[in-house]
Amino acid sequence: MNFLRGVMGGQSAGPQHTEAETIQKLCDRVASSTLLDDRRNAVRALKSLSKKYRLEVGIQAMEHLIHVLQTDRSDSEIIGYALDTLYNIISNDEEEEVDDVEEENSTRQSEDLGSQFTEIFIKQQENVTLLLSLLEEFDFHVRWPGVKLLTSLLKQLGPQVQQIILVSPMGVSRLMDLLADSREVIRNDGVLLLQALTRSNGAIQKIVAFENAFERLLDIITEEGNSDGGIVVEDCLILLQNLLKNNNSNQNFFKEGSYIQRMKPWFEVGEENSGWSAQKVTNLHLMLQLVRVLVSPNNPPGATSSCQKAMFQCGLLQQLCTILMATGVPADILTETINTVSEVIRGCQVNQDYFASVNAPSNPPRPAIVVLLMSMVNERQPFVLRCAVLYCFQCFLYKNQKGQGEIVSTLLPSTIDATGTSVSAGQLLCGGLFSTDSLSNWCAAVALAHALQENATQKEQLLRVQLATSIGNPPVSLLQQCTNILSQGSKIQTRVGLLMLLCTWLSNCPIAVTHFLHNSANVPFLTGQIAENLGEEEQLVQGLCALLLGISIYFNDNSLESYMKEKLKQLIEKRIGKENFIEKLGFISKHELYSRASQKPQPNFPSPEYMIFDHEFTKLVKELEGVITKAIYKSSEEDKQEEEVKKTLEQHDSIVTHYKNMIREQDLQLEELKQHISTLKCQNEQLQTAVTQQVSQIQQHKDQYNLLKVQLGKDNQHQGSYSDGTQMNGIQPEEIGRLREEIEELKSNQELLQSQLAEKDSFIENLKSSQPSPGTNEQSPATASARDSEQIAELKQELAALKSQLNSQSLEITKLQTEKQELLQKTEAFAKSVPVPGESETVIATKTTDVEGRLSALLQETKELKSEIKALSEERTAIKEQLDSSNSTIAILQNEKNKLEVDITDSKKEQDDLLVLLADQDQKIFSLKNKLKELGHPVEEEDELESGDQDDEDDEDEDDSKEQGHI
């Protein structure tokens, strides 16, 4: 301990040891000491020396420190010291102030030392696995230094450490638990660790995303205050970018998990936008970049489109447009917001339509597109802002023929505001196209070219645009004015912009080519530009002039005799030469800025001088360069064949276009019919609801009316005969007719029931007469007959009851008829009398109610009788089936009886024959006995007795046979 105090305090009892010797003794103490306290103190001393003597401690102590991590896991204090020491050795962070010479040495060796020590540590993969297992410890003094050490390892040798963690069981899942730690220090450093872990590793990014990373990170951002939060929000946003950028699987998971909706509160900016902190600007900038990651043009089109729709549906696009039109927003945030809105609406018709409807909060309100174009053509605005506005305009017109038509229509004579009170987008583009600022010329030319991109209709419409050059001079077309400026020898940026506009305008539009060639000065100017030997700066212009002339040849419909295809090719061969022409055409694609512009749609240039090519124009060059080269070398016969093929293709395209239009119209009609059907369904549901309500109300009114009739009938029962007579006069003929019809109906029902009863009676009598006679020898027919008799008796009783009910009903009907006759008589008697107002109707209503009640009761009884008759008919059917089965059984038994009778008759005949034989034998025996007696031979008495018994038996048998014969 004295030795340790000497090391820690800088004093020693013995002579001063060098640093290497001290570190060596401390390492020996760690390796050989048996007491945990001694080892802990030695490791703590190494920790204090590790920052200043990083190399010595790393070389001598690393192996011992790793051994401590393996063997002393039960003591969190020594584990924490060992992890801190390893972090100081591996990390490149310099915290202490050192001398100049030492600072220079440490600066040279810092990066090399960190990577070398990291390589030594991860050489044994078990060391990284051990470190991951230590992160499961909840103790702050173990987990926090462990997180820092692993982060430092990832910073030094990221790919190697990522691979070790990837193959380690539950390695990533253990690290994800850090985000749920309640201690903010560990949670925040865990975010930094995951940043380093997910950098440029798609497999780990997917695992982290499916470990619920999005949910946890968005919760942290919300807890920290969204864009108003601190650096923790910035770290979480960087981690989200790592997980989503260029990872289609995670982007789809983010969208499907409805996490886009949770981004909307990030962009809720208040009206007071002054005094933005630097951290808020950084956070909002990262949030906008995260939105752009989801809708980047480099993503698959399907994924981008689904994210764009989700952003519109949840209101995120609307929120971004609010920031776009707000005041007091910092310039870099405004620029990034414009770029973000651009990519959210790019190629999405719904979003583009919404953006076209956004108005700036000005007086009078102006469309957001007009306000943005004002900034683009204003040379005092920042360059990056002007580039962002151009990108926004390009994205608004990308695959948006409707928007292209709206922009071009603002240039046409019929839509220009004659009063000049409002400025349109077309006027701003024309103003920028012909201003003195070359950057405005280029931006306006490119913007106008995008309004014509892949839209032949608007190319033809733009030919109608006329410009007033000066007072007293006739107006010139926009096409002619562009070629006039081009021939005046303006700046290279302006000429490049105009040439790109003309090439886009004339491509795939023979009518525009004809208008261009109609000006006799255009072709000589182009051939003159191409034929001259100019410097390197002018070579690009020469290449663009060659492209424009080539377009004029390739898309020429030979409508102008002086500038037919063949004549133009002869002109090129005579004045320029075909090889020279092709060489000049190749200057475009060989330009150093061409390849840069072809990479991304966004016009991102470091300075205005680099703003030369447009991304969409590079596509056009790539498409036309080869076909123009072939067209220059083709003969006239090949041109004719190609013209025929073109005509055939055009006819085919026209047919296809026709059918497409028909399909589009049918789709519109289907949509209209669907909407009409949905409207009718809604109306039907409303009407049904109204009918149901009205029916219920009518029923309530009926109930109330019936109740009032009953109450009024009770109140007016004491009225005299005169009032009764006068009230009877108020009976309506319709009610009397209705009563007559009901009585007639009851009569017909009664007659029908009586006829049915008569049929039942006759049927039952038939059943009774068809029953088999009792007394047969078999038991089963007698039992069935008895059961049938019981059922017939029950049916008779029920029929008697029904007859009694019918009789009572007949009495009721008779009574009603008499009452009806009385009512008619009273009506006729008092037909000429004057009724008492208010009373006759009440009494008549009362009488009518009574009659209706009786009739309803009779109808109810009739229904009950019908149901009973139906039940009786069912029982009759069952009885009939039983009788049929009994008859069949009786027939079978009768057959058996007949057989038995035949057998008995045969037996009787045989018996008679036997009796005759026996009688003959007895007679012979008797005669023989008499002869024996006559001869004197004695005869025994037994024989006599037996013979006597036999005679008796014979007599009995004869009697029995006679009885059977009688039977």
TIDRENLO-372658 format. One record per residue (C-alpha): x, y, z; residue in one letter. Coordinates in steps of 0.5 Angstrom, whole numbers, padded with zeros to 4 digits, always signed. Example, Ala and Ser with C-alpha at 12.3 -4.5 7.8 and 13.67 -1.06 7.14 Angstrom:
BEGIN
+0025-0009+0016A +0027-0002+0014S 
***
This chain:
BEGIN
+0000+0000+0000M +0006+0005+0001N +0008+0003-0005F +0002+0005-0009L +0001+0011-0005R +0008+0013-0007G +0006+0012-0014V -0001+0016-0014M +0002+0022-0010G +0009+0022-0014G +0013+0021-0008Q +0017+0014-0006S +0021+0012+0000A +0026+0009-0004G +0029+0012-0011P +0025+0015-0016Q +0022+0010-0021H +0021+0011-0028T +0014+0011-0031E +0015+0004-0035A +0018+0001-0029E +0012+0003-0025T +0007+0001-0030I +0010-0006-0030Q +0010-0007-0022K +0003-0005-0022L +0001-0010-0028C +0005-0015-0023D +0001-0013-0018R -0006-0014-0022V -0003-0021-0024A +0000-0024-0018S -0004-0021-0012S -0009-0025-0008T -0013-0020-0005L -0018-0017-0009L -0017-0010-0006D -0010-0010-0008D -0012-0012-0015R -0017-0006-0015R -0012-0001-0013N -0007-0003-0018A -0012-0003-0023V -0015+0004-0021R -0007+0007-0021A -0007+0004-0028L -0013+0008-0030K -0010+0014-0027S -0004+0013-0032L -0007+0011-0038S -0009+0018-0041K -0002+0021-0040K +0002+0014-0041Y -0003+0011-0046R +0003+0007-0050L +0006+0004-0044E +0000+0002-0041V -0003-0001-0047G +0003-0005-0049I +0004-0008-0042Q -0003-0008-0038A -0008-0010-0044M -0008-0017-0043E -0008-0017-0035H -0014-0012-0036L -0018-0017-0040I -0016-0022-0035H -0019-0018-0030V -0026-0017-0034L -0026-0025-0034Q -0024-0027-0027T -0027-0021-0023D -0034-0020-0025R -0037-0021-0018S -0034-0014-0016D -0037-0008-0020S -0032-0003-0018E -0025-0007-0021I -0029-0008-0027I -0031-0001-0028G -0024+0001-0027Y -0021-0004-0032A -0026-0002-0037L -0024+0006-0036D -0017+0004-0037T -0018+0000-0044L -0023+0006-0046Y -0017+0011-0045N -0012+0006-0049I -0016+0005-0055I -0020+0012-0055S -0017+0018-0059N -0020+0023-0055D -0015+0028-0052E -0018+0031-0045E -0011+0033-0042E -0007+0039-0043E +0000+0037-0045V +0007+0040-0047D +0007+0043-0055D +0013+0037-0056V +0008+0032-0053E +0002+0034-0056E +0006+0034-0063E +0008+0027-0062N +0001+0025-0059S -0002+0028-0065T +0002+0024-0070R +0001+0017-0066Q -0006+0018-0064S -0010+0015-0069E -0005+0009-0071D -0005+0007-0063L -0012+0007-0063G -0013+0003-0069S -0007-0002-0067Q -0010-0003-0060F -0017-0004-0063T -0014-0009-0067E -0010-0013-0061I -0017-0013-0057F -0021-0016-0063I -0016-0021-0065K -0020-0025-0060Q -0027-0025-0061Q -0029-0027-0054E -0026-0021-0052N -0032-0017-0056V -0037-0022-0053T -0035-0021-0046L -0036-0014-0047L -0043-0015-0050L -0044-0020-0044S -0042-0014-0039L -0047-0009-0042L -0052-0013-0039E -0050-0011-0032E -0055-0006-0029F -0049-0003-0025D -0048+0004-0027F -0040+0004-0026H -0040-0003-0031V -0045-0001-0036R -0043+0006-0038W -0036+0005-0039P -0037-0001-0043G -0042+0003-0047V -0036+0008-0049K -0031+0002-0050L -0035-0001-0055L -0037+0005-0058T -0029+0007-0059S -0028+0000-0062L -0033+0001-0067L -0030+0008-0069K -0023+0005-0070Q -0025-0001-0074L -0032-0001-0075G -0033-0007-0080P -0029-0012-0076Q -0033-0010-0070V -0040-0010-0073Q -0039-0017-0076Q -0037-0020-0069I -0043-0017-0066I -0047-0019-0072L -0045-0027-0071V -0045-0026-0063S -0052-0029-0060P -0057-0024-0058M -0051-0019-0059G -0055-0013-0063V -0061-0014-0058S -0057-0013-0052R -0055-0006-0055L -0062-0005-0056M -0064-0005-0049D -0059+0001-0047L -0065+0005-0050L -0070+0003-0045A -0065+0005-0039D -0068+0010-0035S -0061+0013-0034R -0061+0019-0039E -0053+0018-0039V -0053+0011-0041I -0059+0012-0046R -0056+0018-0050N -0049+0014-0050D -0053+0008-0053G -0056+0012-0058V -0048+0014-0060L -0046+0007-0060L -0052+0005-0065L -0050+0010-0069Q -0043+0007-0070A -0046+0000-0070L -0051+0002-0076T -0047+0006-0080R -0046+0002-0087S -0049-0004-0085N -0055-0006-0088G -0056-0013-0084A -0055-0010-0077I -0060-0004-0079Q -0065-0009-0081K -0064-0012-0074I -0064-0006-0070V -0071-0003-0074A -0074-0010-0072F -0072-0009-0065E -0077-0003-0064N -0072+0002-0065A -0077+0007-0069F -0082+0007-0063E -0076+0008-0058R -0073+0013-0062L -0079+0017-0064L -0081+0017-0056D -0074+0020-0054I -0075+0025-0059I -0082+0027-0057T -0080+0027-0050E -0074+0032-0051E -0079+0037-0054G -0078+0035-0062N -0075+0040-0066S -0074+0045-0059D -0070+0039-0056G -0062+0039-0055G -0057+0035-0058I -0060+0028-0056V -0065+0029-0061V -0060+0031-0066E -0057+0024-0064D -0063+0020-0065C -0065+0024-0072L -0058+0021-0074I -0059+0014-0072L -0066+0014-0076L -0062+0017-0082Q -0057+0011-0081N -0063+0006-0081L -0067+0009-0087L -0062+0011-0092K -0062+0007-0098N -0065+0001-0094N -0072-0001-0098N -0074-0006-0092S -0073-0001-0087N -0077+0005-0091Q -0083+0000-0092N -0083-0002-0085F -0083+0005-0082F -0089+0007-0087K -0093+0001-0085E -0092+0002-0078G -0095+0009-0079S -0089+0012-0076Y -0089+0018-0082I -0096+0020-0078Q -0091+0022-0072R -0087+0026-0076M -0092+0032-0077K -0091+0035-0070P -0084+0036-0071W -0086+0041-0076F -0091+0045-0072E -0088+0052-0072V -0091+0058-0069G -0092+0065-0072E -0087+0068-0068E -0081+0065-0072N -0075+0070-0069S -0069+0068-0065G -0068+0061-0067W -0063+0057-0063S -0057+0054-0067A -0059+0047-0064Q -0066+0048-0067K -0064+0050-0074V -0060+0043-0074T -0065+0039-0071N -0070+0042-0076L -0065+0041-0082H -0064+0033-0080L -0072+0032-0079M -0072+0035-0086L -0067+0031-0089Q -0070+0025-0086L -0077+0026-0090V -0072+0027-0096R -0069+0020-0095V -0076+0017-0095L -0078+0020-0102V -0071+0020-0105S -0072+0020-0113P -0066+0014-0112N -0071+0010-0108N -0076+0005-0112P -0082+0009-0115P -0087+0004-0111G -0084+0006-0105A -0083+0013-0106T -0090+0014-0108S -0093+0010-0102S -0089+0015-0098C -0091+0021-0101Q -0099+0019-0101K -0098+0018-0093A -0095+0025-0092M -0101+0028-0096F -0106+0024-0092Q -0103+0025-0085C -0102+0033-0087G -0095+0033-0087L -0094+0036-0094L -0099+0041-0091Q -0095+0043-0085Q -0088+0043-0090L -0092+0048-0094C -0094+0052-0088T -0086+0053-0086I -0085+0055-0094L -0090+0061-0093M -0088+0063-0086A -0084+0069-0085T -0078+0069-0080G -0075+0062-0082V -0068+0062-0083P -0065+0062-0090A -0062+0055-0089D -0068+0052-0086I -0073+0055-0092L -0068+0052-0097T -0068+0045-0094E -0076+0046-0094T -0076+0048-0101I -0072+0042-0103N -0076+0037-0098T -0083+0040-0101V -0080+0039-0108S -0079+0031-0107E -0085+0030-0103V -0089+0032-0109I -0085+0030-0115R -0089+0025-0120G -0095+0025-0115C -0101+0028-0118Q -0105+0029-0112V -0099+0032-0108N -0098+0037-0114Q -0105+0039-0115D -0105+0041-0107Y -0098+0045-0108F -0101+0048-0114A -0107+0050-0110S -0103+0053-0104V -0103+0061-0104N -0098+0065-0100A -0101+0070-0094P -0100+0076-0098S -0105+0082-0100N -0108+0080-0105P -0106+0072-0104P -0101+0070-0110R -0100+0062-0111P -0094+0059-0108A -0091+0058-0115I -0091+0065-0117V -0088+0067-0110V -0082+0062-0111L -0081+0064-0118L -0080+0071-0116M -0074+0069-0112S -0071+0065-0117M -0071+0070-0122V -0069+0075-0117N -0061+0076-0117E -0061+0079-0110R -0063+0072-0107Q -0058+0067-0105P -0056+0062-0110F -0057+0056-0106V -0065+0058-0105L -0065+0060-0113R -0063+0053-0114C -0068+0050-0109A -0074+0054-0112V -0072+0051-0119L -0071+0044-0117Y -0078+0045-0114C -0081+0048-0120F -0078+0042-0124Q -0081+0037-0119C -0088+0040-0120F -0088+0039-0127L -0085+0032-0127Y -0090+0027-0130K -0095+0033-0129N -0098+0034-0136Q -0104+0038-0132K -0099+0043-0129G -0095+0044-0135Q -0101+0046-0139G -0103+0051-0133E -0096+0054-0134I -0096+0055-0141V -0103+0057-0141S -0101+0063-0137T -0096+0065-0143L -0102+0065-0148L -0105+0071-0151P -0112+0069-0148S -0110+0068-0141T -0105+0074-0140I -0108+0079-0135D -0109+0086-0139A -0109+0090-0133T -0102+0088-0130G -0105+0088-0123T -0102+0081-0122S -0096+0077-0125V -0097+0070-0128S -0092+0064-0128A -0091+0065-0135G -0089+0072-0135Q -0084+0071-0129L -0081+0066-0134L -0081+0070-0140C -0078+0076-0136G -0072+0072-0133G -0071+0069-0140L -0069+0076-0143F -0066+0079-0137S -0059+0081-0136T -0057+0076-0131D -0055+0070-0134S -0056+0066-0128L -0064+0068-0129S -0063+0067-0136N -0061+0059-0135W -0066+0058-0129C -0072+0061-0133A -0070+0057-0140A -0069+0050-0136V -0076+0052-0132A -0079+0053-0139L -0076+0047-0142A -0079+0042-0136H -0086+0045-0138A -0085+0042-0145L -0082+0036-0143Q -0085+0030-0146E -0091+0034-0148N -0092+0035-0155A -0099+0039-0154T -0095+0044-0150Q -0090+0045-0155K -0095+0046-0160E -0098+0051-0156Q -0092+0055-0154L -0091+0057-0161L -0097+0061-0161R -0094+0066-0156V -0092+0073-0158Q -0088+0078-0155L -0088+0085-0156A -0081+0088-0157T -0081+0095-0157S -0087+0100-0159I -0088+0101-0166G -0085+0094-0168N -0090+0088-0169P -0089+0082-0164P -0085+0076-0165V -0086+0069-0163S -0082+0067-0157L -0078+0062-0161L -0076+0067-0166Q -0074+0072-0160Q -0070+0066-0157C -0066+0065-0163T -0065+0073-0164N -0062+0073-0157I -0058+0067-0159L -0055+0070-0165S -0053+0076-0161Q -0047+0073-0158G -0049+0073-0150S -0046+0070-0144K -0044+0062-0145I -0049+0061-0139Q -0055+0064-0143T -0053+0061-0149R -0053+0054-0146V -0060+0055-0143G -0063+0058-0149L -0060+0052-0153L -0062+0047-0148M -0069+0050-0149L -0069+0050-0156L -0067+0043-0157C -0072+0040-0152T -0078+0044-0155W -0076+0042-0162L -0075+0034-0160S -0081+0030-0162N -0085+0036-0165C -0084+0037-0173P -0089+0043-0173I -0084+0046-0168A -0078+0044-0173V -0082+0047-0179T -0083+0054-0175H -0075+0054-0173F -0073+0052-0180L -0078+0057-0183H -0073+0063-0181N -0068+0063-0186S -0063+0066-0181A -0063+0060-0177N -0059+0054-0181V -0054+0059-0183P -0052+0061-0176F -0052+0054-0173L -0048+0052-0179T -0043+0058-0178G -0042+0056-0171Q -0041+0049-0172I -0036+0050-0177A -0032+0055-0174E -0025+0053-0170N -0026+0056-0163L -0023+0056-0156G -0025+0050-0151E -0030+0055-0148E -0034+0055-0154E -0034+0048-0156Q -0040+0046-0151L -0044+0052-0155V -0042+0048-0162Q -0044+0041-0159G -0051+0044-0157L -0051+0048-0164C -0050+0041-0167A -0055+0037-0163L -0060+0043-0165L -0059+0042-0172L -0059+0034-0172G -0066+0035-0168I -0068+0039-0174S -0066+0034-0179I -0068+0028-0175Y -0075+0031-0174F -0076+0034-0180N -0083+0032-0184D -0080+0035-0191N -0086+0040-0191S -0081+0046-0193L -0078+0044-0200E -0072+0049-0198S -0070+0045-0192Y -0072+0038-0193M -0067+0033-0190K -0063+0031-0196E -0061+0038-0197K -0060+0039-0190L -0055+0033-0190K -0052+0036-0196Q -0051+0043-0193L -0047+0039-0187I -0043+0035-0191E -0041+0041-0196K -0040+0046-0190R -0038+0042-0184I -0036+0035-0186G -0040+0029-0183K -0034+0027-0179E -0033+0034-0176N -0040+0035-0175F -0040+0028-0171I -0034+0030-0167E -0037+0037-0165K -0044+0033-0163L -0039+0029-0158G -0037+0035-0154F -0043+0035-0150I -0043+0028-0147S -0035+0029-0146K -0036+0035-0142H -0034+0035-0135E -0040+0038-0132L -0044+0033-0136Y -0043+0027-0132S -0044+0031-0126R -0051+0033-0128A -0053+0026-0130S -0053+0023-0123Q -0058+0027-0119K -0064+0030-0121P -0063+0036-0116Q -0059+0042-0119P -0054+0042-0114N -0048+0046-0116F -0042+0049-0111P -0043+0056-0115S -0046+0059-0121P -0041+0058-0126E -0042+0050-0125Y -0049+0051-0127M -0049+0049-0134I -0053+0042-0135F -0060+0040-0133D -0061+0033-0131H -0067+0032-0136E -0063+0035-0141F -0057+0030-0140T -0063+0024-0141K -0065+0027-0148L -0058+0028-0150V -0056+0021-0149K -0063+0019-0153E -0061+0023-0159L -0054+0023-0160E -0054+0016-0163G -0060+0017-0167V -0058+0023-0170I -0051+0020-0172T -0055+0015-0176K -0059+0020-0179A -0053+0024-0182I -0050+0018-0185Y -0057+0015-0188K -0058+0015-0195S -0065+0018-0198S -0068+0011-0199E -0067+0009-0192E -0070+0016-0190D -0076+0014-0194K -0076+0007-0191Q -0076+0010-0185E -0081+0015-0186E -0086+0010-0188E -0084+0006-0182V -0085+0013-0178K -0092+0014-0181K -0094+0007-0179T -0092+0008-0172L -0095+0014-0172E -0102+0011-0174Q -0101+0006-0169H -0100+0011-0164D -0106+0015-0166S -0110+0009-0165I -0107+0007-0159V -0108+0014-0156T -0115+0014-0159H -0116+0008-0155Y -0113+0011-0149K -0117+0017-0149N -0123+0012-0150M -0121+0008-0144I -0120+0015-0140R -0127+0017-0141E -0130+0011-0139Q -0126+0011-0133D -0129+0018-0132L -0136+0016-0133Q -0135+0010-0129L -0132+0015-0123E -0138+0019-0124E -0143+0013-0124L -0140+0011-0118K -0141+0017-0115Q -0148+0018-0117H -0149+0011-0114I -0146+0013-0108S -0150+0019-0108T -0157+0015-0109L -0155+0010-0104K -0154+0016-0099C -0161+0019-0101Q -0164+0012-0101N -0162+0011-0094E -0164+0018-0091Q -0171+0017-0095L -0172+0010-0091Q -0170+0013-0085T -0175+0019-0086A -0180+0013-0088V -0179+0009-0082T -0180+0015-0077Q -0186+0017-0081Q -0189+0010-0080V -0187+0011-0073S -0191+0017-0072Q -0197+0015-0076I -0197+0009-0071Q -0197+0014-0065Q -0202+0018-0068H -0207+0012-0069K -0206+0010-0062D -0207+0017-0060Q -0213+0017-0064Y -0216+0010-0062N -0215+0012-0055L -0219+0019-0056L -0224+0015-0059K -0225+0010-0054V -0225+0016-0048Q -0230+0020-0052L -0235+0014-0053G -0235+0013-0046K -0236+0020-0045D -0242+0020-0050N -0246+0014-0048Q -0251+0018-0043H -0253+0022-0050Q -0261+0021-0051G -0264+0018-0057S -0265+0024-0061Y -0257+0025-0060S -0256+0018-0062D -0260+0019-0068G -0257+0025-0071T -0250+0022-0069Q -0252+0016-0074M -0253+0021-0079N -0246+0023-0079G -0244+0016-0081I -0240+0016-0088Q -0242+0012-0094P -0235+0009-0094E -0235+0006-0087E -0242+0003-0088I -0239+0000-0095G -0233-0003-0091R -0237-0006-0086L -0242-0009-0091R -0236-0012-0095E -0233-0015-0088E -0240-0018-0086I -0240-0021-0093E -0233-0024-0092E -0234-0027-0086L -0240-0030-0089K -0236-0033-0094S -0231-0036-0089N -0237-0039-0085Q -0239-0043-0091E -0232-0045-0093L -0231-0048-0086L -0238-0051-0086Q -0236-0054-0092S -0230-0057-0089Q -0233-0059-0083L -0238-0063-0088A -0232-0066-0092E -0229-0068-0085K -0236-0072-0083D -0237-0076-0089S -0229-0078-0089F -0230-0080-0082I -0236-0084-0083E -0233-0087-0089N -0227-0089-0084L -0232-0092-0079K -0235-0096-0085S -0229-0099-0087S -0226-0101-0080Q -0225-0109-0080P -0230-0113-0076S -0228-0115-0069P -0228-0122-0067G -0222-0125-0071T -0217-0130-0069N -0211-0125-0069E -0210-0120-0063Q -0206-0114-0067S -0212-0112-0072P -0217-0112-0066A -0212-0107-0062T -0211-0103-0068A -0218-0102-0069S -0219-0100-0062A -0214-0095-0062R -0217-0092-0069D -0224-0092-0065S -0221-0088-0060E -0218-0083-0064Q -0224-0082-0068I -0228-0081-0062A -0223-0075-0060E -0224-0072-0067L -0232-0072-0066K -0231-0069-0060Q -0226-0063-0063E -0231-0063-0069L -0237-0062-0064A -0233-0056-0061A -0231-0053-0067L -0239-0053-0069K -0241-0050-0063S -0236-0044-0064Q -0238-0044-0071L -0245-0043-0069N -0243-0038-0064S -0240-0034-0069Q -0246-0035-0074S -0250-0032-0068L -0245-0026-0068E -0245-0025-0075I -0253-0025-0075T -0253-0020-0069K -0248-0015-0073L -0253-0016-0079Q -0259-0014-0075T -0255-0008-0072E -0253-0006-0079K -0260-0006-0081Q -0262-0002-0075E -0256+0003-0077L -0258+0003-0084L -0266+0005-0082Q -0264+0010-0077K -0259+0013-0083T -0265+0013-0088E -0270+0016-0082A -0266+0022-0080F -0262+0023-0087A -0266+0030-0087K -0265+0032-0080S -0259+0037-0078V -0253+0034-0075P -0251+0037-0068V -0244+0039-0070P -0238+0036-0066G -0243+0030-0063E -0245+0026-0069S -0238+0024-0071E -0236+0022-0064T -0242+0018-0063V -0241+0015-0070I -0234+0014-0069A -0235+0010-0062T -0240+0006-0066K -0236+0004-0071T -0230+0003-0066T -0235-0002-0063D -0237-0006-0069V -0229-0006-0071E -0227-0009-0065G -0233-0014-0066R -0231-0016-0073L -0223-0016-0071S -0225-0021-0065A -0229-0025-0070L -0223-0025-0075L -0219-0027-0070Q -0224-0033-0068E -0224-0035-0075T -0216-0035-0076K -0216-0040-0070E -0222-0044-0073L -0218-0045-0079K -0211-0047-0075S -0215-0052-0071E -0218-0055-0078I -0211-0055-0081K -0209-0059-0074A -0215-0064-0075L -0213-0065-0083S -0206-0067-0080E -0209-0072-0075E -0214-0074-0081R -0208-0076-0085T -0204-0079-0080A -0210-0083-0078I -0211-0085-0085K -0204-0087-0086E -0205-0092-0079Q -0212-0095-0083L -0208-0096-0089D -0202-0100-0085S -0208-0104-0081S -0211-0106-0087N -0205-0108-0090S -0204-0112-0084T -0211-0115-0084I -0210-0117-0091A -0204-0121-0090I -0207-0125-0084L -0213-0126-0088Q -0209-0130-0093N -0206-0134-0088E -0213-0136-0085K -0215-0138-0092N -0208-0142-0092K -0210-0145-0085L -0217-0147-0087E -0215-0151-0093V -0210-0155-0089D -0215-0156-0084I -0220-0159-0089T -0215-0164-0092D -0213-0166-0085S -0221-0168-0084K -0221-0172-0090K -0215-0176-0088E -0218-0177-0081Q -0225-0179-0084D -0221-0184-0088D -0217-0187-0082L -0224-0187-0078L -0227-0191-0083V -0221-0196-0083L -0221-0197-0076L -0229-0198-0076A -0227-0204-0081D -0222-0207-0077Q -0226-0207-0071D -0231-0210-0074Q -0227-0216-0077K -0224-0216-0070I -0231-0217-0067F -0233-0222-0072S -0226-0226-0071L -0228-0226-0063K -0235-0229-0064N -0232-0234-0069K -0227-0236-0063L -0232-0236-0058K -0236-0241-0063E -0231-0245-0063L -0230-0245-0056G -0223-0242-0055H -0223-0238-0049P -0223-0230-0050V -0219-0226-0044E -0223-0220-0040E -0217-0215-0041E -0218-0216-0049D -0226-0215-0048E -0224-0209-0043L -0219-0206-0048E -0224-0207-0054S -0230-0204-0049G -0225-0198-0048D -0223-0198-0055Q -0230-0197-0057D -0231-0192-0052D -0225-0188-0055E -0228-0189-0062D -0235-0186-0060D -0231-0180-0057E -0227-0179-0063D -0233-0180-0068E -0237-0174-0063D -0231-0170-0064D -0231-0170-0071S -0238-0169-0072K -0237-0162-0068E -0231-0160-0072Q -0235-0161-0078G -0241-0157-0075H -0236-0151-0074I 
***
